[in-house]
Amino acid sequence: MKDIIEISHEISLSEIEYIIDHNKKIAISKNALAAVEKCRAYLDQRMAKEGDAIYGVNTGFGSLCNTVVSNADLSTLQENLLRSHACGAGEKIDRDLVKIMLLLKIQSLVLGSSGVSVATVNRLVDFFNNGVYPVVYEQGSLGASGDLAPLAHLCLPLIGDGEVWIDNGNGFEIVSAKTALAKLNWQPIQLQSKEGLALINGTQFMSAYGTYVYLKAKKLIHWSNLIAATSMEGFDARIEPFHPALHDLRPHPGQIETARVIRYLLANSAMIAAPKKQVQDPYSFRCIPQVHGATWDAFQYFKTVVDIEVNAVTDNPNVFPDLDTIISGGNFHGQPLALAYDFLAIALAELGNISERRTFQLISGIRHLPAFLTANPGLNSGFMIPQYTAASIVSQNKQLATPASVDSIVSSNGQEDHVSMGANAATKLLRVCTNLETVLAIEYMNAAQAIEFRRPLKSSHHIEEPLAAYREKVAKLENDRYLYTDMQETIQFMRNYNLDEWTI
């Protein structure tokens, strides 16, 4: 791909991944800039007409929608909107999330139905390309009327207010937006009619979380299959429950795919081919295709929703120059995202749930494995306590999997009487995803240790190659040691290891 990526009327999740992972700069395509200019010109033309009251353009906001504002005060109206709505709370979100928010806000605006000026869009591009990342807070959005508070914090620096992260040469530091603009010799943007509302209406906070989780969860789902296959070898499990004929009888796509992946990963393994004494394995092994597969299907639905959302116009009102109309509606409502995020949170929590059960089986002192996977149990506790940690995290994920989307609290004097709570669904989804990473890392630690007791038998190269690389980072446990470090090293190994070496 090019060094500078053009942003036009559609962007894929893989393109977003490439831009973020490779720190690419962006530019707006000529066609997209023309669409922005055309929409802005039409809005200016409409504003020149006497007597038009257009929501958010020359009126107040929310329940103040019937209060008309004079044309002389329209710029002040938009600036006041940004300042008054920047009421976020809680922790500062990661800069990677802010960067995705900027990209998605730009993408939405260049679709040419928001009425912003080219200057405003270009300044957002300047922020993105120059590593100026507004400070945004985790709490404050109801997931309807857009992500008002987070997006106000994102866009407030355009007018010289708020705070931003900038690179001072020795790393990032937080400075006032006024200081950052002066350092870069940029003048604050003078907002025109509707621009403030276009900037803070929208689902880019929720969508950024969805995009970030998509990139993270996609990798973790692949890891869950590799780790499960490794645990099967350590537990001396049977391969028969993964036979394609069995899954053709219940042809859920994710179930069929998961069974195929496990067969692929264990092909030509001497361990899996060795004679088995047990007739059946516990569900956490035998039902991997059914459980992991259901999560994969939920992930596909989630991906479809996020893919649509990152290419959508979600502010209000929307401007249609070709139809000669401006329509005030509800594209900012986060219900599609809230439901999909809650669904994926449940699905990822279940991956952690079944993973912890496999860990429990591995340390239970059965199938010719020593208790807690240590050669000298009693003197050594071995892998006793990592399972405690996994159990604690799995329990927390079950609590976090309680749907946010079933809740709604009336706001804005009853004008906004149903909200999605999609932002809460988004933030807890990321927490579930991060927790899952730790749970899977703990299972991999145990699975790798269990395989040591199956030697000299070998597994397939799909299992042995990552295990060999893993052992360069984390040694076999001979006697008790500080396992927190092992857990963190395992997480880092999972983040950095090239999955393309073994994934299909």
N, C-alpha and C positions, 0 to 999 in steps of 0.2 A: 504493500500500500504506500501512498504518498506520504511525504513528511508533514504536509498540511492537508487535513481532511476537510472536504467541503461539506457543509451542512445544508441540506436541501429539504425536500418535502417528505422524506422518509428516512429513518435510521433504524438499523437492526440492532438487536442486543449484542450480536457478535462484533459489530462496528464499535459500539460503545465500549465493549471489553477491550478492543484493540486500542482505542483512543486513550483509555484510562491506563491500561497496563504499560503502554509504550510512551506515555506522556506526550502525546501528539498535540500539536496546535491545530486550531480549526479556523475556517473562514466560511462566510455565508456565500452561497452560490448566487450568480446573477439573477436567476429565475426567482429565487427566494427573496432577494432584495427587492426585485420588481413587485412581488406580491405584497411585501410590507409597505412599499411606497404607495401602491395603488389603494390599499386599504386606508392608509393614513390620509391620503388626499380626499377620498370619499367622506371620511369622518369630518374633516375640516369643512368640506362643502356643506354637509348637513348642519354643522354647528353655525354656519353663516346664516342659516335660515332663522328668522325670528319665530319664537313661540314653541319650538321643539323642546320638549322635556324628555331627556334620554337618561335612563337609569345609569348612575355611576359616572356619567359624562358631565352633566350639569345638575345633578341632584345629589343629595346625601346618600348614605349607604345603609344597608340593612333596613331596620324599621324607620329610618329617616329618608326613605326612598321618595317620599312625596314633597320633600323640601327642596325647592329649586334654588340653585346657586348662580349668581350673575357670571357672565363671561369673563369679567375682569378678575374674578377670584378663582378661576378654574385651575391655574397652576398651584396656587396655595392649597386648594382643596386636595389635589393629588399628593402634595408633599405632606400635608397634615395626615392623610390616610396612612402613608408609610410610617410616620412617627407614632401615631396613636395605636397602630396595630402591632408594633414591635414589642410585644409583651410576652416573649418566651420565657420559659423557666426550666430548671433542671440542669443537666449536664450539657456542656458544649458537644455537638456531634463531631465526628471525625472529619478531617479535611477531605478525605476521599469521598465521603457522602456529600459534602458541600460542593465539591468539584462536579459530581454527577448532577446535583441539583441545578447548578449553573448551565450545564450542557442541556439538560432537559427543558429548562425554562427557555433557553435560546431556541431549541428545536420547536417548541410549541408556538413561540411568537413568530417564527419565520414562515409558518403555515399561512399567514396573511389574513387572519380573521380577528385579530386582537386590537388593531388600531394604534399600535405603538409607532414611534418614529424610528427611522434607520439609525439615528444617533444613539438612541437608547439601546437598541440591539447590539450595535457595534461596541458600546462600552461594556456590555456584559461579555462580549467576546474578548475584549481587552483584559477583563478580570481573569477569564479562563486562561488565556494564553500567557499572561504575565504572573501567574501564581498568586493572585490577590483573592483570597478566599474569605468571604464574610463570615463572621462568627454567628452561628445559628444554634439555637437551643432545642433540646429534645422534646420539651413539653409545650403545649399551648394550642395545638390544632385540634379541632373537632372533626376534621375530615369532611367538612362541608362548607360551602362558600369558599372552597379551596383551603389550602394550608395557610391561613391568613397570617398567623403570628410567625411561623418559620420563614415564610416568603418575604414578610416585611423586613425581618432581620437580614435576609439574603440581599434584598434590593435597596435597603436604606443607604448603604455606602455610595450608591449612584449619586445621591444628592449631598454627599459629604458628611453624613451622620452614621452613627453606629461604629462598629469595630471590625477589623479584618486581620487575618493572618497574612504576613508577608515574610519572605526569606531575606534575612539581614546579612547573608553571607556565611553565617555560622549555624544556620537552622532557622526555623520559623519562629516568629514572635508576634504577639498581638499588639496592634497599635490602633489609634483612632483612625477612622476612615479619612478624616481631614488631613492627618499626617501622611497617610499613604498616598492620597491624591497629590499632595504637594510634592512628595518625593518623586513621583512619576510625572510631574508637570501636567496633570490632567485637571481640567475644570469640572466642577460638579455639573451634572446634567440638569437642565431646566425642564422639568416634566410638563408635558402638554396635557390637554384634556384626555381623560380616561386612562392615561398611562399608568398611574399609580395602581388603579384597580386591576389593570391587565397584569401588572407585575405580581400582585399579592393574591389574586384569584388564581386558582390552578392547583393541581395535585402533585406538584413536583417534589415536595417533601416525601409524600407517600411513595411516589414513583421512584425516587432515588433509592429509598430503602428497598423497594421491590427489586430494582435492578441490581443493587449490591448483594442482596440475598440470593438472587438468581445466580450470580457469578460464583458465590461461595457455596451454595447448596448443590449446584451442579457437580462440583468437584467432590463434595462430601458424599453424595449419593454413589458416585463411582467408587470412592474409597470404602463405603459401607459394603459393597459387593466383594472387593478384594479382601477386606478384613474378615468378612464372614467366611470366604473360601479358605483363608488362612486358619481361622478358628476350626473349620471343619477338619482340616488336616491335623491340627493339634488335638482335637477331640476324637479322632479316628471315626469320623462320621461316614455315613453311607451316601453314595451318589445317586442311587435309584430314584429318590424323590424329585430329581431334576430331569428325568427322562422326558423328551418332548411329547411323547404320546399322552402322558398324564396331563400336561398343560393344554394340549389341544382340546381336551374335554371341557376345559373352563377357560376359554380364550380371551381373558383380559390381557390387553397389550403389554402392560408392565410385568405381569406374571410370566408371560411367555418370554419376554426379553430378559428378565432377571435369571430365569432358569438357563437360558442360552448362555448368558455371560458367565455364570458359575461353571457350566460345562466347559466353556472355552478356557476359563482360568485354570481348571483342574485337568485339562487334557494331558494325557501321557504322564500323569503323576503316579509314581510307585506307591505313595502313601494311600491315595484314594483307591488304588487297585488291590491293595492288600486285603486278605480275607478278614471279614468282620464277624465277631461273635454275637453282637446285638442284632435283634430283628428290626428294631426301630430306634430312631433318635428322638430326643425331646423336640418339642415344637419350635424352639428357638433356632434349631438347625433344619429340621424337616420342612418348616413352613417359610423358609427364607424367600422363595419366589412369591408366595402369596402376600407376605408383609412388605418386603422391599418393593415388590411390584406395584402394590397399591400406592405406596409413596411415590413411585415413579410416575404413575398415572396422575396423581394429584399435582405433582410438579409440572407435568405437561399442561394441565389446565391453568395453573398459576402462570406459566410462561406465556401462554396465549393471551391472558389478561394483561400482563405487563407489556407485552409486545404491542398490543393495541394502544395502551395508555401512553407510552412514550412517543407515539406518533399522533396524539390527539390534541385538539384545542380544548382547554378546560377552564378558561377564564370566562367572565360574564360582564356585560352582554357581548354577543358576538356580532361582528360586522360583515355584511354580505354585499359588497359593492355591485356585483353582477345582478343581484336581486333587488337592489335599491332598497335595502331594509336593514334594520338593526334589531336583533331579537334578544330579549332578556330571558334566559332559561336557567338550566341547572346542571350544565356539564361539569361543574366543579364538584359535584357530589361524589364522595369517595366510596359509595356502596359496592361497586364492582371490585374494587381493590380490597376493601375490608373483608368481604366474603372469601376472596381467593387467599388473602394472607392468613386468615383464621384457619382455612382448610390446610394450607401448607404447614402452619405451625403444628397442627394436630399430626399431620403426616410425618414431619421431621421428629416430633416427640416420640412417635412410635418407632422410628429407626433407632433412637436412643434406648427405648424401652427394651426392644428385642436384643440389642447389642449388650446391654447390661446383663441380660439373662444368659447370654452365651459366656460372658465373663464369669458369672457365678458358676456355671457348669464346669468351666475349665479349672477353677480353683477348688473344686469340691472333693478332690481325692478319689475320683473314679476313673475308669477306663485306663488303668495302669499309670495314671498321673499322680504324683505326690500331692498331698494337701498343700494348697496355696502355692503350688508350683516351685517349691523349694526342696532341695535334696536333703535338707536336715531340718524338717519342721519341728517346732518346739523351741529349739535354740534360735531359729530364724522364723519370723512371721511371713517372709516372702511377699506374695502379692495379696495378702489378706486385706490390707486397708485401701488400696486403689479401688477395690470393688465397693467399699463403703462410700468413697468419693463419687463413684459412678452412680450408685443408688441415690445419693443425696441430690445429684444434679438431675437425674431422671425424674425424681419426685418434683423438683422445682419446675421442670419442663411441663409436667402434667398440670401444674397450677397455671403456668403461663399459657397453656393451650386452651384455657377457658376463653371462649370467643369474645372479642371486643365488639363485634358487629351487631350483637343482640341488644346493645345499650344505645340509648339516645337521650340527650338532655336538651331541653328547649333553651334557645339563646336569642339575643337581639329582640327582646320584648315580644317574643312569639312569632316574629317573622320567619325565623329559622327554626322551625318547630320539629324537624327531624334531621338528625345528623348521623354520619356513618361511624364515627369513632375509628376511622381507618388509620389515622396517625398512630393511635395507641396499638392497633393491630400490627402496624408496621414496626414499631420499636420493639414490641415484645417478640415478633417473629425473628428479628435479628438476634435477640437474646437467646431464643430457642436454638437457632442455627449455631451460634457460638458455643452454646452448651453441648450441642451434639458433637461438635468437633472434639471436645475434651473426652466425652464418653467413648467415641470411636478410638481415640488415641489410647485410652486405657485398655480397650479390648485388644488393640494391636500389640501392646506391650505383653499382655497375657498370652495371646495366640503365638507370638514369636517365641516366648519362653516355653510354651507347651510343646512346640515342634522340636525343641532341643531334646526332649525326652523320647522322640520318635526316631532319632538318628540310629543307624546310618541311613535309613530310608530317605529318599529325596521326593520332594513334591515337583510340580511342573516348573518350567523356567519362569512362567508368569508369576509364580509365588516366590521362587527362590531368588530371582534377581532383585526385587525390592527388599526382600529380607536381608540379602547380603549388603545392600546399600544402607539399610537401617542399622545393621550391626556395626557399621563404621561409626555411627553416631551414638548408639546405645548398646552397651555390652550385655551379654547374657548375665543374669543375676546368679551369682554363686553364693554370696552371703548378703545379709541385710545391708542396705545402703540408703542414702537420701533419695527417695523415689520421686519427690516433687520435681527434681531436675530432670529425671528420666521422662516424666510426663510432659514437661515443657519441650524437651528435645524431640519427643515423638510428635507433638503438635507442629513444631517447626519443620520436621521431616515431611509430614503430610502436606504442608503448605508448599514446600519447595521441590519435592520429588516430581519428576516429569511423568505425569500420568500417561502421556501419549505413548510411552514405551510399552504399555500393556493394555490400555483401553481400546475398545473397538471403534 
